[in-house]
Amino acid sequence: MSLTLYMTSVTSSRETKSQQSEVTRILDSHGAKYDTVDISQDKCFLGEMREKAGNPSALPPQLFHGDKHIGGYEQLMEAVEDGNLDKFLEVQK
């Protein structure tokens, strides 16, 4: 299974842009392989992300391992701060 990052390329929110940049920076610097789904490309992607996350108001960025929702920006940052990034991402090294 691989990681999937739901994000958006169209937003007026500086917070969302900043969070997405930080998430991709962390994933890239950690060498994590992931696919992205841009919810701004098709309305159905937003519904799909929210359904998979089990939260009808979830906003990007959201991370999934396969179909399992592992969290958003806050959860990723907690994992980084706690030194549990591999476990959070379920990375096998």
TIMI-2910 file (N, C-alpha, C, CB; in pm, 1 decimal, decimal comma, always signed):
<rs>
+----------+----------+----------+----------+----------+----------+----------+----------+----------+----------+----------+----------+------+
!      n_x !      n_y !      n_z !     ca_x !     ca_y !     ca_z !      c_x !      c_y !      c_z !     cb_x !     cb_y !     cb_z ! resn !
+----------+----------+----------+----------+----------+----------+----------+----------+----------+----------+----------+----------+------+
!    +83,3 !   -118,5 !     +0,0 !     +0,0 !     +0,0 !     +0,0 !    +87,3 !   +124,2 !     +0,0 !    -94,5 !     +0,2 !   +120,5 !  Met !
!    +34,0 !   +227,5 !    -59,5 !   +111,9 !   +350,9 !    -66,5 !    +37,3 !   +464,8 !     +0,8 !   +143,5 !   +386,9 !   -212,2 !  Ser !
!   +110,6 !   +571,6 !    +20,2 !    +53,4 !   +692,4 !    +78,6 !    -14,4 !   +774,8 !    -29,0 !   +161,4 !   +775,5 !   +149,6 !  Leu !
!   -125,2 !   +836,2 !     +8,6 !   -194,8 !   +928,5 !    -79,2 !   -219,3 !  +1056,7 !     -2,2 !   -328,2 !   +867,8 !   -131,7 !  Thr !
!   -182,6 !  +1168,3 !    -64,1 !   -203,5 !  +1299,6 !     -5,5 !   -312,4 !  +1370,3 !    -84,5 !    -71,9 !  +1382,8 !     -4,4 !  Leu !
!   -422,8 !  +1398,6 !    -17,5 !   -528,2 !  +1479,7 !    -77,9 !   -493,9 !  +1625,2 !    -49,8 !   -671,1 !  +1442,0 !    -21,9 !  Tyr !
!   -488,8 !  +1704,2 !   -154,9 !   -453,0 !  +1845,5 !   -143,6 !   -532,9 !  +1924,0 !   -246,4 !   -299,7 !  +1867,3 !   -163,8 !  Met !
!   -510,1 !  +2054,7 !   -249,5 !   -577,1 !  +2137,3 !   -349,1 !   -478,8 !  +2236,7 !   -408,7 !   -697,4 !  +2210,8 !   -287,2 !  Thr !
!   -487,4 !  +2255,6 !   -538,0 !   -400,9 !  +2354,0 !   -604,0 !   -470,4 !  +2489,7 !   -613,9 !   -360,6 !  +2304,7 !   -744,4 !  Ser !
!   -599,2 !  +2493,2 !   -577,9 !   -674,9 !  +2617,7 !   -585,2 !   -733,5 !  +2648,0 !   -447,4 !   -787,4 !  +2608,7 !   -693,0 !  Val !
!   -675,6 !  +2747,2 !   -380,6 !   -727,0 !  +2790,0 !   -251,0 !   -682,8 !  +2933,7 !   -224,6 !   -678,1 !  +2695,4 !   -137,7 !  Thr !
!   -766,7 !  +3006,0 !   -155,5 !   -728,8 !  +3141,7 !   -116,5 !   -678,2 !  +3143,5 !    +27,3 !   -847,8 !  +3238,0 !   -132,5 !  Ser !
!   -675,1 !  +3027,1 !    +90,1 !   -633,3 !  +3016,6 !   +228,8 !   -481,1 !  +3003,1 !   +239,1 !   -702,2 !  +2897,4 !   +296,0 !  Ser !
!   -419,2 !  +3102,1 !   +300,7 !   -274,2 !  +3094,2 !   +323,0 !   -239,2 !  +2978,1 !   +414,5 !   -221,5 !  +3225,2 !   +382,7 !  Arg !
!   -326,7 !  +2953,0 !   +511,2 !   -302,7 !  +2843,5 !   +605,8 !   -298,2 !  +2708,9 !   +532,8 !   -412,2 !  +2841,5 !   +715,0 !  Glu !
!   -394,4 !  +2685,6 !   +443,7 !   -396,9 !  +2560,6 !   +368,3 !   -273,6 !  +2548,0 !   +280,6 !   -523,2 !  +2551,9 !   +282,9 !  Thr !
!   -236,4 !  +2655,4 !   +211,8 !   -116,9 !  +2653,3 !   +127,2 !     +6,9 !  +2621,4 !   +209,8 !    -99,2 !  +2788,0 !    +55,2 !  Lys !
!    +19,5 !  +2686,3 !   +324,7 !   +134,4 !  +2664,8 !   +412,5 !   +138,1 !  +2521,2 !   +464,6 !   +130,7 !  +2763,2 !   +529,9 !  Ser !
!    +23,8 !  +2470,8 !   +507,5 !    +18,0 !  +2334,5 !   +560,5 !    +53,5 !  +2232,6 !   +452,0 !   -122,1 !  +2304,9 !   +617,7 !  Gln !
!     +0,7 !  +2250,8 !   +332,7 !    +31,3 !  +2158,5 !   +223,1 !   +180,2 !  +2160,5 !   +190,0 !    -50,8 !  +2194,3 !    +98,2 !  Gln !
!   +239,8 !  +2278,7 !   +187,7 !   +382,8 !  +2289,5 !   +159,3 !   +465,4 !  +2219,0 !   +265,9 !   +424,4 !  +2436,2 !   +149,5 !  Ser !
!   +426,7 !  +2235,1 !   +391,0 !   +499,3 !  +2171,7 !   +500,3 !   +485,0 !  +2019,8 !   +495,0 !   +449,5 !  +2224,7 !   +634,8 !  Glu !
!   +365,3 !  +1971,6 !   +465,3 !   +343,7 !  +1827,6 !   +455,8 !   +429,3 !  +1768,3 !   +344,0 !   +194,6 !  +1796,7 !   +431,5 !  Val !
!   +427,1 !  +1830,0 !   +226,1 !   +506,8 !  +1776,0 !   +114,8 !   +655,7 !  +1787,9 !   +143,8 !   +472,8 !  +1849,0 !    -16,5 !  Thr !
!   +698,4 !  +1893,6 !   +211,1 !   +839,7 !  +1908,0 !   +247,4 !   +882,4 !  +1794,7 !   +340,2 !   +865,2 !  +2044,8 !   +314,7 !  Arg !
!   +800,6 !  +1765,2 !   +439,9 !   +832,7 !  +1658,2 !   +535,0 !   +836,3 !  +1523,4 !   +465,0 !   +730,7 !  +1655,2 !   +649,6 !  Ile !
!   +734,6 !  +1495,4 !   +384,3 !   +730,5 !  +1367,6 !   +312,7 !   +850,2 !  +1352,8 !   +219,0 !   +599,8 !  +1355,1 !   +233,2 !  Leu !
!   +880,6 !  +1458,6 !   +144,6 !   +993,2 !  +1453,9 !    +50,7 !  +1126,3 !  +1437,7 !   +123,8 !   +996,1 !  +1580,9 !    -35,2 !  Asp !
!  +1146,1 !  +1512,0 !   +232,5 !  +1273,8 !  +1503,5 !   +304,4 !  +1288,7 !  +1369,4 !   +374,9 !  +1285,6 !  +1617,6 !   +406,2 !  Ser !
!  +1177,2 !  +1304,9 !   +403,9 !  +1179,6 !  +1172,9 !   +468,2 !  +1194,8 !  +1061,0 !   +364,8 !  +1051,1 !  +1151,3 !   +550,5 !  His !
!  +1183,5 !  +1096,5 !   +239,1 !  +1195,0 !   +996,9 !   +132,6 !  +1070,4 !   +911,9 !   +115,6 !  +1311,8 !   +907,9 !   +159,4 !  Gly !
!   +958,5 !   +960,0 !   +166,9 !   +832,7 !   +885,4 !   +155,3 !   +779,7 !   +896,1 !    +12,6 !   +727,3 !   +938,3 !   +256,7 !  Ala !
!   +734,2 !   +784,5 !    -38,0 !   +671,9 !   +783,0 !   -170,3 !   +521,4 !   +801,1 !   -151,1 !   +704,2 !   +649,3 !   -247,8 !  Lys !
!   +464,7 !   +892,9 !   -228,3 !   +322,4 !   +921,2 !   -214,3 !   +265,8 !   +972,1 !   -344,9 !   +297,8 !  +1022,7 !   -102,8 !  Tyr !
!   +135,8 !   +950,2 !   -359,7 !    +61,0 !  +1003,7 !   -472,6 !    -20,6 !  +1120,9 !   -421,5 !    -30,4 !   +894,7 !   -538,7 !  Asp !
!    -53,5 !  +1212,0 !   -511,0 !   -138,2 !  +1324,3 !   -471,2 !   -270,1 !  +1318,0 !   -547,4 !    -66,5 !  +1459,6 !   -496,7 !  Thr !
!   -373,5 !  +1363,2 !   -480,1 !   -505,0 !  +1378,4 !   -541,8 !   -543,1 !  +1524,1 !   -520,4 !   -613,3 !  +1278,1 !   -480,2 !  Val !
!   -560,2 !  +1596,5 !   -629,5 !   -594,9 !  +1738,5 !   -623,6 !   -746,5 !  +1751,6 !   -625,6 !   -530,6 !  +1817,7 !   -741,9 !  Asp !
!   -803,7 !  +1785,5 !   -509,6 !   -949,2 !  +1791,1 !   -498,6 !  -1010,1 !  +1903,3 !   -581,7 !   -989,0 !  +1807,9 !   -354,3 !  Ile !
!   -928,9 !  +1999,0 !   -625,0 !   -982,6 !  +2108,1 !   -706,6 !  -1005,0 !  +2065,1 !   -852,0 !   -888,1 !  +2228,0 !   -702,0 !  Ser !
!   -954,5 !  +1949,9 !   -890,6 !   -969,0 !  +1902,5 !  -1028,2 !  -1106,6 !  +1842,5 !  -1056,7 !   -862,6 !  +1800,1 !  -1057,9 !  Gln !
!  -1171,2 !  +1791,7 !   -951,6 !  -1302,5 !  +1730,2 !   -968,9 !  -1373,3 !  +1729,4 !   -834,1 !  -1290,4 !  +1585,3 !  -1026,9 !  Asp !
!  -1497,3 !  +1775,9 !   -832,0 !  -1574,7 !  +1784,0 !   -708,7 !  -1584,4 !  +1650,0 !   -635,7 !  -1713,0 !  +1835,1 !   -738,9 !  Lys !
!  -1585,9 !  +1541,5 !   -711,1 !  -1602,0 !  +1409,9 !   -648,0 !  -1484,1 !  +1375,4 !   -557,5 !  -1618,1 !  +1301,9 !   -754,7 !  Cys !
!  -1364,9 !  +1433,1 !   -582,7 !  -1247,8 !  +1404,2 !   -498,9 !  -1265,0 !  +1458,4 !   -357,4 !  -1121,8 !  +1463,5 !   -561,7 !  Phe !
!  -1330,6 !  +1573,8 !   -342,6 !  -1355,3 !  +1628,6 !   -209,6 !  -1446,4 !  +1535,0 !   -131,4 !  -1417,8 !  +1769,6 !   -219,0 !  Leu !
!  -1554,4 !  +1490,0 !   -193,0 !  -1645,7 !  +1395,9 !   -127,8 !  -1577,3 !  +1265,1 !    -94,0 !  -1765,7 !  +1369,2 !   -216,2 !  Gly !
!  -1493,6 !  +1217,3 !   -186,0 !  -1419,3 !  +1093,5 !   -163,6 !  -1326,7 !  +1107,5 !    -43,4 !  -1338,7 !  +1055,6 !   -288,9 !  Glu !
!  -1253,3 !  +1219,7 !    -36,3 !  -1161,3 !  +1244,2 !    +75,1 !  -1237,6 !  +1247,3 !   +206,5 !  -1084,6 !  +1376,3 !    +54,7 !  Met !
!  -1347,8 !  +1319,6 !   +208,8 !  -1425,9 !  +1332,9 !   +332,7 !  -1487,4 !  +1199,9 !   +374,4 !  -1536,3 !  +1437,9 !   +315,2 !  Arg !
!  -1535,2 !  +1122,7 !   +278,7 !  -1592,9 !   +992,4 !   +310,4 !  -1486,2 !   +899,3 !   +367,1 !  -1657,4 !   +930,1 !   +185,6 !  Glu !
!  -1370,3 !   +893,3 !   +301,9 !  -1262,6 !   +807,0 !   +348,8 !  -1210,2 !   +850,6 !   +485,2 !  -1149,3 !   +805,7 !   +248,1 !  Lys !
!  -1211,6 !   +981,9 !   +510,9 !  -1164,3 !  +1034,0 !   +639,1 !  -1268,7 !  +1016,9 !   +749,0 !  -1127,0 !  +1181,2 !   +625,6 !  Ala !
!  -1393,3 !   +990,8 !   +710,7 !  -1499,9 !   +977,5 !   +808,3 !  -1536,9 !  +1110,5 !   +871,4 !  -1460,0 !   +879,9 !   +915,0 !  Gly !
!  -1513,1 !  +1219,4 !   +796,6 !  -1539,8 !  +1353,3 !   +847,5 !  -1598,7 !  +1437,6 !   +734,3 !  -1409,7 !  +1418,8 !   +904,8 !  Asn !
!  -1727,4 !  +1472,4 !   +743,6 !  -1792,2 !  +1546,7 !   +634,8 !  -1742,4 !  +1689,8 !   +617,0 !  -1938,8 !  +1549,9 !   +658,1 !  Pro !
!  -1658,1 !  +1737,2 !   +708,3 !  -1605,1 !  +1872,7 !   +693,9 !  -1452,6 !  +1874,9 !   +683,3 !  -1649,2 !  +1958,0 !   +811,2 !  Ser !
!  -1389,9 !  +1759,7 !   +658,7 !  -1243,5 !  +1752,0 !   +647,9 !  -1193,6 !  +1841,2 !   +534,3 !  -1198,1 !  +1605,6 !   +624,8 !  Ala !
!  -1082,5 !  +1907,0 !   +559,5 !  -1017,7 !  +1992,4 !   +460,0 !   -877,2 !  +1941,5 !   +432,3 !  -1013,7 !  +2139,5 !   +507,5 !  Leu !
!   -826,4 !  +1967,3 !   +313,7 !   -689,9 !  +1925,1 !   +283,5 !   -589,2 !  +2008,6 !   +363,4 !   -661,9 !  +1937,2 !   +132,0 !  Pro !
!   -472,0 !  +1955,2 !   +385,6 !   -419,6 !  +1826,9 !   +340,5 !   -462,1 !  +1712,2 !   +431,4 !   -268,7 !  +1832,6 !   +332,7 !  Pro !
!   -487,0 !  +1596,8 !   +370,3 !   -522,9 !  +1474,7 !   +442,4 !   -439,8 !  +1360,2 !   +386,0 !   -676,6 !  +1444,2 !   +430,9 !  Gln !
!   -388,0 !  +1277,0 !   +474,5 !   -303,6 !  +1163,7 !   +435,5 !   -375,3 !  +1030,9 !   +457,6 !   -172,1 !  +1165,7 !   +514,2 !  Leu !
!   -354,7 !   +940,0 !   +362,9 !   -412,1 !   +806,1 !   +370,1 !   -303,3 !   +704,2 !   +338,6 !   -532,4 !   +791,1 !   +272,1 !  Phe !
!   -310,4 !   +591,3 !   +407,0 !   -225,3 !   +476,9 !   +375,4 !   -319,6 !   +373,0 !   +318,1 !   -145,0 !   +422,3 !   +502,7 !  His !
!   -316,6 !   +358,0 !   +186,3 !   -419,6 !   +279,0 !   +120,4 !   -551,3 !   +352,7 !   +136,9 !   -427,5 !   +133,7 !   +178,9 !  Gly !
!   -651,5 !   +284,9 !   +189,6 !   -780,5 !   +348,7 !   +215,5 !   -793,9 !   +393,4 !   +360,7 !   -893,8 !   +253,5 !   +180,4 !  Asp !
!   -690,7 !   +370,2 !   +440,4 !   -695,4 !   +405,6 !   +582,3 !   -652,2 !   +550,9 !   +602,8 !   -605,7 !   +311,0 !   +664,8 !  Lys !
!   -739,1 !   +628,9 !   +664,4 !   -707,2 !   +768,7 !   +694,4 !   -609,2 !   +770,9 !   +810,8 !   -836,4 !   +851,5 !   +727,9 !  His !
!   -493,4 !   +834,0 !   +790,1 !   -395,4 !   +840,4 !   +899,0 !   -387,4 !   +979,2 !   +960,5 !   -258,2 !   +799,0 !   +848,7 !  Ile !
!   -444,2 !  +1079,3 !   +894,3 !   -450,3 !  +1210,6 !   +956,8 !   -426,4 !  +1324,9 !   +861,3 !   -351,9 !  +1218,1 !  +1066,4 !  Gly !
!   -435,3 !  +1442,2 !   +919,8 !   -410,5 !  +1565,1 !   +847,5 !   -283,1 !  +1631,2 !   +896,4 !   -528,2 !  +1660,0 !   +861,8 !  Gly !
!   -274,1 !  +1759,8 !   +874,3 !   -155,3 !  +1837,0 !   +909,1 !   -119,7 !  +1824,3 !  +1057,1 !   -176,3 !  +1983,1 !   +873,7 !  Tyr !
!   -217,7 !  +1842,3 !  +1144,7 !   -190,1 !  +1841,2 !  +1288,9 !   -134,0 !  +1706,7 !  +1334,3 !   -317,4 !  +1873,4 !  +1367,5 !  Glu !
!   -192,1 !  +1598,2 !  +1285,8 !   -146,3 !  +1465,2 !  +1324,6 !     -5,2 !  +1438,1 !  +1272,9 !   -242,8 !  +1358,6 !  +1272,6 !  Gln !
!    +23,9 !  +1483,7 !  +1151,4 !   +158,3 !  +1467,3 !  +1096,9 !   +259,8 !  +1543,6 !  +1181,3 !   +163,6 !  +1514,9 !   +950,8 !  Leu !
!   +226,4 !  +1667,1 !  +1218,2 !   +318,9 !  +1747,4 !  +1297,7 !   +341,9 !  +1685,9 !  +1435,6 !   +265,9 !  +1889,9 !  +1312,3 !  Met !
!   +238,6 !  +1629,2 !  +1495,1 !   +254,5 !  +1560,6 !  +1623,7 !   +350,0 !  +1443,4 !  +1610,0 !   +118,6 !  +1512,3 !  +1676,9 !  Glu !
!   +336,3 !  +1366,2 !  +1501,9 !   +423,5 !  +1251,0 !  +1479,1 !   +568,1 !  +1295,5 !  +1462,4 !   +377,8 !  +1172,2 !  +1355,4 !  Ala !
!   +589,8 !  +1406,3 !  +1392,0 !   +725,3 !  +1459,3 !  +1372,8 !   +783,7 !  +1500,3 !  +1508,2 !   +724,3 !  +1580,6 !  +1274,3 !  Val !
!   +705,5 !  +1576,2 !  +1584,9 !   +752,3 !  +1624,8 !  +1715,0 !   +780,1 !  +1510,4 !  +1812,3 !   +649,5 !  +1719,7 !  +1775,2 !  Glu !
!   +701,1 !  +1403,3 !  +1805,1 !   +717,8 !  +1289,1 !  +1894,9 !   +822,3 !  +1189,3 !  +1845,6 !   +585,8 !  +1218,8 !  +1912,8 !  Asp !
!   +876,3 !  +1211,1 !  +1726,1 !   +974,2 !  +1118,2 !  +1669,8 !   +912,0 !   +988,3 !  +1620,6 !  +1079,4 !  +1087,1 !  +1772,2 !  Gly !
!   +783,4 !   +992,3 !  +1587,7 !   +710,3 !   +872,7 !  +1544,2 !   +668,0 !   +879,1 !  +1397,8 !   +587,8 !   +853,0 !  +1630,8 !  Asn !
!   +743,1 !   +949,2 !  +1315,0 !   +700,1 !   +968,0 !  +1176,4 !   +689,8 !   +836,5 !  +1100,6 !   +795,8 !  +1060,5 !  +1104,5 !  Leu !
!   +788,8 !   +747,0 !  +1116,3 !   +782,3 !   +618,1 !  +1045,9 !   +657,2 !   +540,6 !  +1083,4 !   +906,1 !   +534,0 !  +1076,6 !  Asp !
!   +628,2 !   +535,5 !  +1212,2 !   +509,2 !   +462,9 !  +1257,6 !   +383,2 !   +529,3 !  +1203,2 !   +504,3 !   +456,8 !  +1412,1 !  Lys !
!   +376,9 !   +661,9 !  +1208,3 !   +261,3 !   +734,8 !  +1158,5 !   +238,5 !   +705,9 !  +1010,8 !   +279,1 !   +884,8 !  +1181,0 !  Phe !
!   +345,9 !   +705,7 !   +933,5 !   +335,8 !   +681,9 !   +789,5 !   +329,3 !   +533,4 !   +756,7 !   +453,8 !   +745,2 !   +717,7 !  Leu !
!   +349,8 !   +449,0 !   +858,6 !   +353,7 !   +303,8 !   +841,3 !   +459,5 !   +263,5 !   +739,6 !   +216,7 !   +251,5 !   +798,0 !  Glu !
!   +576,1 !   +327,1 !   +753,5 !   +687,2 !   +301,6 !   +660,6 !   +768,3 !   +182,8 !   +709,7 !   +778,1 !   +427,0 !   +646,3 !  Val !
!   +794,4 !    +91,7 !   +619,8 !   +879,7 !    -23,6 !   +649,3 !  +1016,7 !     +3,8 !   +590,8 !   +819,5 !   -156,5 !   +592,0 !  Gln !
!  +1117,0 !    +10,2 !   +679,1 !  +1253,5 !    +37,0 !   +630,6 !  +1340,2 !    -83,7 !   +649,2 !  +1315,4 !   +156,6 !   +702,7 !  Lys !
+----------+----------+----------+----------+----------+----------+----------+----------+----------+----------+----------+----------+------+
</rs>
